[in-house]
Amino acid sequence: MLSFLMAAPTSHVFDTLTPDRVLDLVEGAFACRSTGVCRPRASYINRVYEIGLDDGGFIIAKFYRPGRWSMTALQDELEFVAELAMEELPVVPPLPGRDGIQLQVVDGLPFAIFPRCGGRPMEEPVSADWQQLGRLLARMHNVGARHLPRDRVRLGPGTSLAAHRRFLLEGPFLAGPLRAEYGAVVEKLRVLIEPLFAAVAPLRIHGDCHKGNILYRPGEAFHLIDFDDMAVGPAVQDIWMLLPGHPRDALSELDALVEGYETFRSFDWGALRLVEALRAMRYVHYAAWCGRQQADQGFVQTVAGWGSDAYWRQEIDQLARQCEEIQHEREKPPLG
């Protein structure tokens, strides 16, 4: 399901999250006492706070934007992270409340608590790092393949891509010829890539696995963080964004990553044909994400001129080039 794309704006609910209310909600749900420290942390969609505890420790309170995900979808995310933690993967699992439940809901406001985990985003990996990343992703995918979630985004031309296209065309984001051109190029993309996805078995994946969501802690394994975009999709989605370029231009990094990956799970070299399709789908996903942020009245303009005619012209041209790249890639011999 893709209900997060179509839900009515509810950002005004976050206006009630004063520091005092945040502390009251956390103390009430998790039977803890705070020092009164409640520091907001950066988050584009949700509201995240660092809270000091009387025992000297800190926790992270994450309040999910109401209406963006269903309660089932949020539970899917937390359960996946908890499963990964049970298998001793380096993730940051949610803490249970006083009622034993990880996802708390008060007055329609869902939130969860996590232990604070320090570190910094991963920098450019060296060879041994690529192997470690491969092992980490393979172990995550082994857990992800056990069962499908109940209500998470399904990455694919007929699911997520079609829904993003519909959202953008039905909203107030494009007008006149640009609307028709954008709709046409996304539809061309959908038709072009649909056969590529036909033989790929989907599983639970991180969905947004880039270097910023991998935490480096000196002397420890890399930690996977931020499962907001957990999805059902091909395993290669969690691989291509880590590479420093097109797979054909990053063969040494790819070889090291696959060497580590195959320690725990077989790697499908044929799935690399999906990379440029997934890259194009991400362009459309990001445009829809920006549109959803604007509809929620919580828009942070991370791209200069987003929504302007020049922006949409650039997006149309970029998607057209991606369609050409996908066609050319199909004519080349497969990697591996």
C-alpha positions as CSV (number, residue, x, y, z in Angstrom):
1,M,0.0,0.0,0.0
2,L,1.0,3.6,-0.5
3,S,-1.3,5.4,1.8
4,F,1.5,7.7,3.0
5,L,1.4,9.4,-0.3
6,M,-2.3,10.3,-0.2
7,A,-3.0,11.0,3.5
8,A,-4.4,14.4,4.4
9,P,-2.0,16.9,5.9
10,T,-1.7,16.6,9.7
11,S,1.4,18.6,10.5
12,H,-0.5,20.9,12.8
13,V,-0.5,18.0,15.3
14,F,3.2,18.5,15.8
15,D,2.5,22.0,17.0
16,T,1.4,20.5,20.3
17,L,4.9,18.9,20.8
18,T,6.3,21.4,23.3
19,P,9.3,20.2,25.3
20,D,7.0,19.7,28.4
21,R,4.6,17.6,26.5
22,V,7.4,15.5,24.9
23,L,8.8,14.8,28.4
24,D,5.4,14.0,29.8
25,L,4.6,11.5,27.0
26,V,8.0,9.8,27.3
27,E,8.0,9.6,31.1
28,G,4.4,8.3,31.1
29,A,4.9,5.6,28.4
30,F,8.3,4.4,29.4
31,A,8.3,4.7,33.2
32,C,11.4,6.8,33.3
33,R,12.4,10.1,34.8
34,S,14.1,12.8,32.8
35,T,16.4,15.6,33.8
36,G,14.3,18.1,31.8
37,V,16.8,18.0,28.9
38,C,14.9,17.8,25.6
39,R,16.9,18.7,22.6
40,P,15.4,18.6,19.1
41,R,17.4,16.8,16.5
42,A,17.3,17.3,12.7
43,S,14.6,15.4,10.8
44,Y,12.8,16.3,7.6
45,I,9.6,14.4,8.2
46,N,9.3,13.3,11.9
47,R,10.1,15.1,15.1
48,V,13.1,13.7,17.0
49,Y,14.3,14.6,20.5
50,E,17.3,13.7,22.6
51,I,16.2,13.3,26.2
52,G,18.4,13.2,29.3
53,L,17.5,10.7,32.0
54,D,18.0,10.9,35.8
55,D,20.4,7.9,35.7
56,G,22.8,10.0,33.5
57,G,21.9,8.3,30.2
58,F,20.1,9.6,27.1
59,I,17.4,8.2,24.9
60,I,16.0,9.3,21.5
61,A,12.2,10.0,21.2
62,K,10.9,9.7,17.6
63,F,7.5,11.1,16.9
64,Y,6.1,9.9,13.5
65,R,4.3,12.4,11.4
66,P,0.6,11.4,11.7
67,G,-1.1,10.4,8.4
68,R,2.2,9.6,6.7
69,W,2.2,5.9,7.5
70,S,-0.4,3.5,8.8
71,M,0.1,2.1,12.3
72,T,0.6,-1.3,10.7
73,A,3.4,0.2,8.5
74,L,5.1,1.7,11.5
75,Q,4.9,-1.5,13.4
76,D,6.4,-3.3,10.3
77,E,9.4,-1.0,10.5
78,L,10.0,-1.4,14.3
79,E,9.5,-5.2,14.1
80,F,12.1,-5.5,11.3
81,V,14.7,-3.5,13.3
82,A,13.9,-5.7,16.3
83,E,14.3,-8.8,14.3
84,L,17.7,-7.6,13.0
85,A,18.8,-6.9,16.5
86,M,17.7,-10.3,17.7
87,E,20.1,-11.7,15.0
88,E,22.9,-9.5,16.5
89,L,23.0,-7.2,13.5
90,P,24.4,-3.7,14.4
91,V,21.2,-1.7,14.4
92,V,19.5,0.5,17.0
93,P,16.3,-1.3,18.1
94,P,13.3,0.4,19.7
95,L,12.9,0.1,23.4
96,P,9.7,-1.4,24.8
97,G,7.4,0.8,26.9
98,R,6.1,0.0,30.4
99,D,3.3,-2.0,28.6
100,G,5.9,-4.0,26.6
101,I,4.9,-2.3,23.4
102,Q,7.4,-0.6,21.2
103,L,5.0,1.7,19.2
104,Q,3.2,4.1,21.5
105,V,0.2,6.1,20.4
106,V,-1.3,9.0,22.5
107,D,-4.0,11.2,21.1
108,G,-3.3,9.9,17.6
109,L,0.4,10.7,17.9
110,P,2.6,7.7,17.3
111,F,6.1,7.6,18.8
112,A,8.9,5.2,19.8
113,I,12.0,5.4,22.0
114,F,15.5,4.3,21.0
115,P,18.8,4.2,22.9
116,R,21.1,7.0,21.9
117,C,23.9,5.7,19.6
118,G,26.8,8.0,18.9
119,G,28.9,7.9,15.8
120,R,29.3,9.7,12.5
121,P,28.2,9.0,9.0
122,M,30.4,6.6,7.1
123,E,33.1,8.2,4.9
124,E,34.4,6.8,1.6
125,P,35.0,3.1,2.3
126,V,38.3,1.3,1.8
127,S,38.5,-2.3,0.4
128,A,38.0,-4.0,3.8
129,D,35.0,-1.7,4.5
130,W,33.3,-2.8,1.3
131,Q,33.6,-6.4,2.4
132,Q,32.2,-5.6,5.8
133,L,29.3,-3.7,4.2
134,G,28.6,-6.7,1.9
135,R,28.4,-9.0,4.9
136,L,26.2,-6.6,6.7
137,L,23.8,-6.3,3.8
138,A,23.6,-10.0,3.2
139,R,22.8,-10.7,6.8
140,M,20.1,-8.0,6.7
141,H,18.6,-9.5,3.5
142,N,18.6,-13.0,5.0
143,V,16.3,-11.7,7.8
144,G,14.4,-9.6,5.3
145,A,13.6,-12.7,3.2
146,R,11.9,-14.6,6.0
147,H,8.5,-12.9,5.4
148,L,7.0,-9.9,3.8
149,P,5.7,-6.9,5.9
150,R,1.9,-6.2,6.0
151,D,1.8,-2.6,4.8
152,R,5.0,-1.2,3.4
153,V,5.8,0.5,0.1
154,R,6.5,-2.0,-2.7
155,L,9.2,-0.7,-5.1
156,G,8.3,-1.4,-8.7
157,P,7.1,0.1,-11.9
158,G,3.5,-0.8,-11.3
159,T,3.4,0.0,-7.6
160,S,5.6,2.8,-6.2
161,L,6.4,4.4,-9.5
162,A,2.8,4.4,-10.6
163,A,1.7,5.8,-7.3
164,H,4.3,8.6,-7.3
165,R,3.3,9.6,-10.9
166,R,-0.4,9.7,-9.9
167,F,0.3,11.8,-6.9
168,L,2.3,14.3,-8.8
169,L,-0.1,14.6,-11.7
170,E,-3.2,14.8,-9.5
171,G,-1.7,17.5,-7.2
172,P,-1.1,21.2,-7.9
173,F,2.6,20.7,-8.7
174,L,2.6,20.7,-12.5
175,A,0.5,22.6,-15.1
176,G,0.1,22.9,-18.8
177,P,2.5,21.1,-21.2
178,L,4.9,20.3,-18.5
179,R,2.3,18.2,-16.7
180,A,1.7,16.2,-19.9
181,E,5.4,15.8,-20.7
182,Y,6.3,14.7,-17.2
183,G,3.4,12.2,-17.1
184,A,4.5,10.8,-20.5
185,V,8.1,10.3,-19.7
186,V,7.3,8.6,-16.4
187,E,4.9,6.3,-18.2
188,K,7.6,5.6,-20.8
189,L,9.9,4.7,-18.0
190,R,7.3,2.4,-16.4
191,V,6.8,0.5,-19.6
192,L,10.5,0.2,-20.3
193,I,11.5,-1.2,-16.9
194,E,8.5,-3.4,-16.2
195,P,10.1,-6.5,-17.8
196,L,13.3,-6.0,-15.7
197,F,11.3,-6.5,-12.5
198,A,9.4,-9.5,-13.6
199,A,11.9,-12.2,-12.5
200,V,13.1,-10.5,-9.3
201,A,11.9,-11.9,-5.9
202,P,11.2,-9.0,-3.6
203,L,12.0,-9.0,0.1
204,R,12.2,-6.6,3.1
205,I,15.0,-4.1,2.5
206,H,16.3,-1.0,4.1
207,G,15.2,1.0,1.1
208,D,17.4,4.1,1.7
209,C,20.8,2.6,2.2
210,H,23.3,5.4,1.5
211,K,26.4,6.4,3.4
212,G,24.5,8.9,5.5
213,N,22.4,6.0,7.0
214,I,25.4,3.9,7.9
215,L,27.0,4.9,11.2
216,Y,30.7,4.6,11.9
217,R,31.8,3.9,15.5
218,P,35.5,3.5,16.1
219,G,36.4,-0.1,16.9
220,E,32.9,-1.4,16.0
221,A,31.1,-2.7,13.0
222,F,29.1,-0.3,10.9
223,H,25.6,0.4,12.2
224,L,22.6,0.6,9.9
225,I,20.2,3.4,11.0
226,D,17.0,5.2,9.8
227,F,14.6,2.5,8.5
228,D,11.9,5.1,7.7
229,D,12.0,4.0,4.1
230,M,12.0,0.3,4.7
231,A,10.3,-1.3,1.7
232,V,9.6,-4.4,-0.2
233,G,11.9,-4.5,-3.2
234,P,14.9,-6.1,-4.9
235,A,18.0,-6.6,-2.8
236,V,20.1,-4.6,-5.2
237,Q,18.3,-1.4,-4.1
238,D,20.3,-1.6,-0.9
239,I,23.6,-1.9,-2.8
240,W,23.6,0.6,-5.7
241,M,23.4,3.8,-3.7
242,L,26.5,2.8,-1.8
243,L,28.6,2.5,-5.0
244,P,30.6,5.6,-6.0
245,G,29.2,5.5,-9.5
246,H,27.7,3.3,-12.1
247,P,28.5,-0.4,-11.4
248,R,30.6,-0.6,-14.6
249,D,32.7,2.3,-13.3
250,A,33.0,0.9,-9.7
251,L,34.0,-2.7,-10.4
252,S,36.7,-2.9,-7.7
253,E,34.3,-1.6,-5.0
254,L,31.5,-3.9,-6.3
255,D,33.7,-6.9,-6.4
256,A,34.8,-6.3,-2.8
257,L,31.2,-5.8,-1.7
258,V,30.0,-8.9,-3.4
259,E,32.9,-10.9,-1.9
260,G,31.6,-10.0,1.5
261,Y,28.0,-10.4,0.6
262,E,28.5,-14.0,-0.6
263,T,29.9,-14.9,2.8
264,F,26.3,-15.1,3.9
265,R,24.0,-14.9,0.8
266,S,24.2,-15.6,-2.9
267,F,24.5,-12.4,-5.0
268,D,22.3,-12.1,-8.2
269,W,24.6,-10.5,-10.7
270,G,21.7,-10.2,-13.1
271,A,19.9,-7.9,-10.8
272,L,22.5,-5.2,-11.6
273,R,20.4,-4.5,-14.7
274,L,17.9,-2.9,-12.4
275,V,20.3,-0.3,-11.1
276,E,19.6,2.4,-13.7
277,A,15.8,1.7,-13.4
278,L,16.0,2.1,-9.7
279,R,18.0,5.3,-10.1
280,A,15.3,6.7,-12.4
281,M,12.6,5.6,-10.0
282,R,14.4,7.5,-7.2
283,Y,14.2,10.7,-9.2
284,V,10.4,10.4,-9.3
285,H,10.3,9.3,-5.7
286,Y,12.2,12.4,-4.6
287,A,9.9,14.7,-6.6
288,A,6.9,13.1,-4.9
289,W,8.6,13.3,-1.5
290,C,9.1,17.0,-2.0
291,G,5.5,17.4,-3.1
292,R,4.3,15.5,0.0
293,Q,6.4,17.7,2.2
294,Q,4.8,20.8,0.6
295,A,1.3,19.3,1.1
296,D,2.1,18.7,4.7
297,Q,3.1,22.3,5.2
298,G,6.5,21.1,6.5
299,F,8.4,21.6,3.4
300,V,12.1,22.2,3.6
301,Q,13.4,23.2,0.2
302,T,16.5,21.2,-0.3
303,V,16.6,21.9,-4.1
304,A,16.8,25.4,-5.3
305,G,13.7,26.3,-7.3
306,W,11.8,23.1,-6.6
307,G,8.4,23.0,-8.3
308,S,9.4,25.7,-10.8
309,D,9.0,25.2,-14.6
310,A,12.8,25.0,-14.8
311,Y,12.9,22.3,-12.1
312,W,10.3,20.2,-14.0
313,R,12.0,20.7,-17.3
314,Q,15.3,19.4,-15.8
315,E,13.4,16.4,-14.3
316,I,11.9,15.6,-17.7
317,D,15.2,15.8,-19.4
318,Q,16.9,13.7,-16.8
319,L,14.3,11.0,-16.9
320,A,14.5,10.9,-20.7
321,R,18.3,10.4,-20.5
322,Q,17.8,7.6,-18.0
323,C,15.4,5.9,-20.4
324,E,18.1,6.0,-23.0
325,E,20.7,4.7,-20.5
326,I,18.4,1.8,-19.6
327,Q,17.9,0.9,-23.2
328,H,21.7,1.0,-23.9
329,E,22.4,-1.0,-20.7
330,R,20.1,-3.8,-22.0
331,E,22.3,-4.1,-25.1
332,K,25.5,-4.6,-23.1
333,P,26.8,-8.0,-21.8
334,P,25.8,-8.5,-18.1
335,L,28.4,-7.9,-15.3
336,G,29.7,-10.8,-13.4
